């Protein structure tokens, strides 16, 4: 490398460090005009292009750098950052894993790997990566904060609080850590403490509409409707385009029996976000309360759109019954099980963390069978133009799942799955008292009732009897609950969500 090339690289790097991105880019391009495959110039130009807001251009430049010098962990780290900005999280994780094979003590790459894994739902892998970053740099405050966030996603709320306390000890004003702490506390049922944590963030960002919605939800949990409405209205005034604020206002209006205004508010929310799960669920309740049950089936047809299927026995198993017995044992041994987790709908039982990250072979086998069944089910669905659920059918998806183990008198409160497109439940073990011939429907799943402390209605519902090996699928905005039962035998099931993958974020 001659002196002019070195001089231009050094001058470019100095300008880059000083924040003069245009001059830095010009100097790096001067190098490339003479040496088109110079890996340093290509890499650093890619970083400048990324900082200028063009991740696709950055990827092109950094990939050319790596083609010339594949053993550059910093270039792989920067490539991963650009990939993440385009939503290509799994590719980013692959790049970071290559970087860490070269330099295992690269704390920043471990941190970025945690971010990438968390983004595509691999929470246990994200936790492992953040822990590794912290082991290398114990005062890496962002790693402590993100570890806490990943624990919240993985429903390990007590672990989350420990990680977040460490982050806040290092940096008491770190807003993301206070936000995650509020989420953990609310999930633990420590609602007043959650309001205080969210308040710490609001004191630093007073015009954040999302925070007002979170605080409003907490006030609703406490039965403080006036305070909830006040915060939802504050959120709406700060951001009139935020459909969550509108949905919150409509929720309060329904609880106050102000159905006409609630309908107007919900229609605004649905116009802003046509497929919003909560808005559609609340609309079904509102119409039933208004005596207009006949209008519900246009978007929530419980007879047509609740599918009941049987899961085939996995290869190598004598029968589905024998598989379910092994699966029940695996689920009962899961270390993430929590008794009546706060802010969840399980009552009189236990609920696990995320199951898709497990290494248990029986649970893995279940997910393989579930995926095979869904891969047959989805292409058979006919699109329905204009329908909030079936206007388009996802071509690609990922699964999130968790187990529920209900004891005597256990049940699940009426709820929806607000982040999914399709949801379902698989029945692993049932008490003998749960029978399809039971006129009281004990232990059955009910669709179409009310929920979330909204007024009860007398509109039509559908009740589906469970059976071991049976799988029930339904649009995620269908309100559903488990009818309470009494038995000495546990009722064990796996609930799951189908999350569409945006084709715009996929590459060939």
N, C-alpha and C positions, 0 to 999 in steps of 0.2 A: 504494500500500500504506500503510494508516494506521498510526499509532504503536503501537496495541495489537497489531496483527499482527506488526510488526517486533519488539516487545518479547517476545512469546510465542516467536517463532522464535529470538531470541537466547538467551532463558532455556532453551528446549528444547535448543539446541545446547550450551550450557554444561553442562547436566545430562548430556547425551549424552557430552560429553568427559570428564566426571567419573565416568562409568560407571553413573550412575543411570538405567537404561534405562526403568523404569516412569514416572518423572517426565518424562523426555524425551518418551516416547510420549504421555503425557497432554497436554503442552503443544503438541505437533504436532497432536494431534486437536482441541485448542481452536481452533487456526488453521483447520483444515478445517471445523469447525462453522460458521464464518463465511464462509470462502472455500473451498468444496469442491474446487475445481480448482487450488489453490495448488501450483505445481510443486515449490517448495522443501520445503514441509511433506510432500507426498506422497513425495518422494524420501527425505528424512531419516527419515520414519516407516518407509519400506521398509527402510532400513538397520537401524533398531532391530529391526524384526520379524525380519530375517535374523539378527541377533545373538542374538535370543531363540529361535532354532531353528526358524523357520517359513519356509523358503525359498519355498514356494508363495504364502504371504501377502505376502512381500516382493516377489515378481514382480508380483503384482496391483497393489500400491501404486506400485512404480517404473514400471510400464507406464502407469499413469494419469498419473504425472508427465511421462513422455515424450510422452504424447498432448497435454499442455498446453504442453510445451517440448521439442521434439525435438532441440534443439541443445545438449544437456548431456552432455558426454563422461564426466563423473564418474558420472552416473546410469546411463549405458550400461555403465560398468565394474562398478558394483555389481549391475546387472541380470545381467551375465555371471557374477558370483560366485554369485548365487542359482541361475541356470540350471545351473551346474556342480554344485552341491550336489545337484541332482535328476538328474544324469547326462545333461543335455541339452547336450552338449559342442559340437555343431556350431552350435546356436543361440547359445551363448555366444560362439563364435568370430565369428559374424556381427555380434553386438552390439559386440564389441571392435574389429572392423575398421571399423565405423561411427565409433566413438569416435576411432580413430586417423586417420581421414580428416579429422576436425575438428582434432585436436591431435597431429600426427605425433611430437612430442617427449615424449609421455606414456609415460615408461619403465615405470610400473607396469602400464599397459594392455598394453604389448608383452610383459611378463613373464606376465601372465594369459593373453594370447593363446597364448604358448608352452605354458602348462599345458593350455589347452583343446585345442590341436592335438595335443599328445602323448597326451591322453586318448583321442582317437579314431584314433590310429595314424598321423597325418600328421607323421612324425618330421622330415622335411626342413623342413617349414614351421615346426615347433616350434623347430628349431635356428636358423632365420632370425630368428624372433621373439626368442628369448633373446639372440642376438647383437646385435640392435638395442637391446634394453634395456641391455645392457652398454656399447654404444657411447655411450649417453646418460648412463649412470651407471657408470663403470668399476669402482667398488667395490661394486656391487650383488651381494653375496655369494650370495644365494639364486638369482640368475640364473646365476651361474657354476656353482653346484651342479646346477641343473636342466638347464643346457646339457650338463653331463657325463652326467647321467642319460639325456637324449635321444640323445646319441651312443652310449651303451651300447645303447639300444633299436634304434638304426640300425646296430648292429654295427661302429661306428667306434671301436674300443676305445682305440687310441693317442690319438686326438683327445680321447676322454673323459678319459683320464688328465691331459692338459694342462689341460683346463678344471677338473677336480677339484682339481689341485694349486693352481690359482689360488684356488679357493674356500677351500681349507684354509690357504693363506697368509694370507688375509684373516680367517679364523675357524678356528683349528686344532682346535677342539672340535666342529665342525659334524657331527653324527652322520649326516644323510642323505648328505653328501659322502663320508664314510668308507664307508658302505654301498655307494654306487655305485662307489667305487674298488675295493672288494672284488669286485663283480660284473665290472668291467672286467678286473681282474687274473686272475680265474678263467677268463674267456673267452680270455685270452691264454696260458693254461697256466701262469701264474705263481702256482701254488696256495699255496705257503707264504706268499708275500706277501699273497695274498687272505685267508688265515686271520688274519694280523696285522691287516689292515684291518678285518675283521669283529670282531676282538677289541677294537679301539678303540671300536666301537659297543657291544659287550657290556659293556665297562668302565663305560659310562655308563647302560646299560639291562640290568642283569644278569638280569632276569626276562622277557626277550623270547624266546619259544619259537622264533620264526622264525629268529633269529640262530643259535641252537643247531643248527637244521636245516641252515642254510647252512654252518656250520663242519663239521658231520657230513658233508655232501656233499663238502667239500674233503678231509677225511680219507679218505673212500672213494676219491677220485681218486688219492690217494697210496698206496692199498693198506693203510691203517691202520684195519682193521675194528674193533678194540677201541675205539679213540678215536671212530670214527664212531658205534658203538652207544651209547657213553657220552653223547655229545651228543644223540642222538635220545631217549634215556631221560630226559635232563634236560629236553628240550623237552616231552615227554609229561607229566612231573611238574608242570611249570609250567602247562601248558594241556592237560588231558586231552581236550578237545574238538577239538584240532588234529589233523585227519586226516593231515597231512603227517608229523607225528612218528610216528604209528602205522605209516604206510607205510614210513618209514625203518627202524623197528624190524623190521618184517616182512621188508624187504629183507635186513637183516643176518642174520635168522634163516634165510632161504632160502640165503644164501651159506654158512651154517654147517650146512646140511642138517637144520635143526630144522623140518621141514615141518609137523608138527602144530601147533606153537605159531605158526608163520608164518600158517597158514590161519586160526586163531582171531583173530590180530591183524588180518589183512586183512579179515576179515568185519566187525570193529568199524569199520575205516576205511570200508568200502563202506556200512555202515549210516549212518555220519555223512555221507558224501558219495557217493551212489549212482553218479554218473557219473564219478568221479575216474579220469582216464586212466591214471595210473601204477598205481593199485590194480588196475584191470582187467587191465593188461598183466602185472603181477607174478602175478596169480591164474592167468593162462593158463600161465605158466611153471611155477608151483607144481604145478598139476594134471598137467601133462605129466611133471614130475619124479616125481610120486607114482604114475605109471602109470594116471592117470584121464583120459586124453586124450579119451575119449568125452564128458566133461562140458564140454569147452571150447566146443564148437559152440553151446551154449545161449546164449552171449554173444559168441562170436568165431568166426563161420562164414566161413572164408576163401573157400570156394567161392561162397557165396551173396552175400556183402557186399563183395566186391572187384569193382568195375565197370570194364570196359574199353570206352572210347568213342573215337570219332574226332572231332577238331575240324574243323569246316568251314573251308574257305579264306575269309579275309576278303574283303570286297567290294573290287574294284579290283586284286586279285592274280590273275595268270594261273593259279596252282595253289598248293596247300598247300606243295609242295616249294620253289617259288620264295620263298614267304613265309618258310619256315623258314630258308632261306639268309640272307635279310636279317636275320631275328631272331637268328640265331647271331652275325652280325657285331656287332649291337647289344649283345648280352650280353657278348661278348668285349671290347668297348670300355668296359664299365662301370667307372667309377673306384673303386667300392666293393669290387671283388673282392679277396679275401684268400686267400693260400696256406695250406691246412690250418689254418683258424682254430681257436684253442684252445677247448676245451669244446664243439666241434661234432663231427659224426660224419663229416665229409668227410676222406678220406685219399688222398693222391696227386692232389690237384687244388685247385680254387679254389671259393670260395663268396662270393656277393655280399651286399650289404646289402639292405634292403627295396626291392622293385621297384615297388610300387604308387604311390610318390611321384614316379616318373620322368616326365620330359616327352618322352622319346623316342617318336616316333609309332609305331614298330613294336611296342614293348613295350606302349604304350597300346592298340594294335589287338589284341594278344594278350589283354589283360585284358578288353576289350570282348567278344571272342569267348567267352572263358571264362565271363564272367558270363551271357551269353545261353544258353550250354549248361547252366549250373547252374540257371538260372531255368526250364528245361524239365525237368531231372533231378529236382529236389527235390519238386515237386508230384506227381510220379509215384510217389514212395515211399509205401508203405503203413505207417501206424503199427502198432507191435507192442506192445500194452500190457504193461508190466512189463519191457520190454527196456531195458538201460542206454543203448543208443544210439538206438533207433528208437521209444521210447515216445512221443515227440513229434518232429515234424519242424520245423525252424526256418522261419519265414515271412519273416524278413529276416536279412541277414548282411552282413559285410564280409570282404574278402579281404586276406591278407598273403601275400607271395610273395618268392622269392629264387631265384637261379640257382645251379646246380652245374656246374662244368666239370671233368671227370675226365680225367686224363692216363693214360699207360701204367701198368698195374697199379693204377689208381685204383679206389676203391670207397667206399661209405658203410657205416659200422658199423651194426649193428642198433639201432633207436631208435624212439621214438614222438614224437608232437607233443602235448605235455601241455596246451596251452591252447586247442586247436581242437576242433570237433565232427566235421568231415570234413576229410580231407587228400587231396592228390593230387600227381601228377607228370605233366608234359607233356614228351615227348621231341622235342627240336629237331634234334639231330644225333647220329648213331650211327656208330661204326666199322664197317667191313665185317665184322670178325671177330665182331660181335654178331649172332647169327642165331637165328631161332626154331627152327631145325633142329639147334642145338648140343646134344648130349647132356650136356655139362658146364655148360650154362646160363650161360656167361660173359657178364657185363654185364646179366643178368636181375635183376628185383626179386623178392625172396623174402619171403613173409609167414608168420609163425607160429613162427619160431625163438626162441632165447633172446636176451639182450642185456644191456647195462650190467654186464658181468662177472658175471652170474648163471650158474650151471652150465648147460652144454649139455644138451639133452634129445633123445630120439629120437621125439618126437611128430610128427604130420603137419604138413607145410608146403605152401604153394602157391607155385609159381614162375610168374611171368608174363613172357613175352618182350617187350621193348620194341620199338617201331617208330616211325619218324619220323612225327609227326602224331598219334600215339596218346596218349591221356590215361587214366590209371589213378586211380580214386577209391577211398577206403577209410576206415573209421572210424579216428579219429586214435589210438586206443589199440592198434591192430594193430602189433605189433613187425614191422619190415621193414628189409631191408638190400639193398645192391647186391652181387651176386656179383662178385668181382674179375675183371678181364680184362686182356689185353695187346694194345696196338695203338699205332701211330704217329698214329692219328686220335683226336681228343678226343671224348668222350661228353658232350653238352651237354643239360641239362634244366632245367626250371623247376619247383620244388616250391612248393606253396601250401597255405594253411590257410583253411578257412571258419570264421569266428568268428560265432556267432549274436549278433544284436542283441536285447537284452531289450525286449520290447514295452512294459514298464512305463516305460522311459525314452524312449519315442517319443511324440510329440504329433501331433495332426492338423494 
